[in-house]
Amino acid sequence: MTDRTGSPAAEGHAMADKERYTSITLRSMQDDLARDVRQALTAPVRSLPCKYFYDAEGMTLFEQICDLPEYYLTRVETAILKNQADRIIELCPRELILAELGSGSSTKSRYLIEACLARQSELAYYAIDISPAALEDGLRQLLREYGQLRIVRLSGEFADGLNYLTTHTSEPRLVAFLGSTVGNLTEEELGQFLTMLRQALRPSDRFLLGVDLLKDPAVLGAAYDDSQGITAKFNLNILARLNRELSADFDLGAFRHRALFNHERSRIEMHLVSLRDQRVKIGDLGLAVEFRHGETIHTENCHKYSLPRMESLLAGHGFQVLHSFTDPQRQFCLYLAS
Ligand code: AVI
């Protein structure tokens, strides 16, 4: 038997391959891109929403970031998941479904999938991501490896994905939000997100949250400004994306990547610094934007939390932490909450 990619499927599964993969677009990003870029670049302080990093090129660069020696986040979180997945699943109800917010290439979820499938005969995995480019290859790989897995790929915002789960599933759910993506939310967005999630989840559901912990700013600085310049390319790719998709004429050589630690707000900020006075046209928006020498476009915030701060945020939004899993150096934490 072969799957739709033509590769041999795992042996011994009961489900037909065509029943095992469904792809649903809940929201298309293209209209949002034009609207959001106009709003963000015409504001007095220039910014671009970090969700637009993740086109196909941005996903490839992000995967390279995850392998960088300086970017400890992926390695440490993966090690915690690998060691603790069985324990995490033990703390969840039986006959579980798994949903992942911002699933990206779905590499880390395999440990949760394996732990689930050691306890139940079949598993439905809902992969929710705004970037269509993010999902396909990783999901196909999971299907090849796990014959008892069914995948529903949901392209849309987290809110769209959670609404879909509420209206289409009745089993107990484990909702995973890994990779410290929570750190990319502002304080206000985090509050809205936790409120929305609390409303969507029932008492039997579980929430698994991956959080990068506050640490030496030098370690954080290196993680976001690596020696090979991959993070710089990743940051600049957002301008390249506007050139590709909105007919803009950003000169990528006229902007430089900058990552700085904002102590007061406990976050790394990524910016693109204009290296000269310049005027950039965004053809599809009929817009021209002037940048002064030294002016920056703020592209991303990566908040870092202390354990007590995140615990109090979770508790303040009605979540009870069942267990927190950290590494020996306390670099990263996975919270399991109900
Ligand atoms: C996806 N997100 C959690 C990454 C982070 O660390 O905040 C994005 C990233 N930005 C630069 N490097 C990685």
Residues whose N, C-alpha, C, O or C-beta is under 5 A from the ligand:
A	BS01	AVI	I65 G179 S180 T181 A223 C302
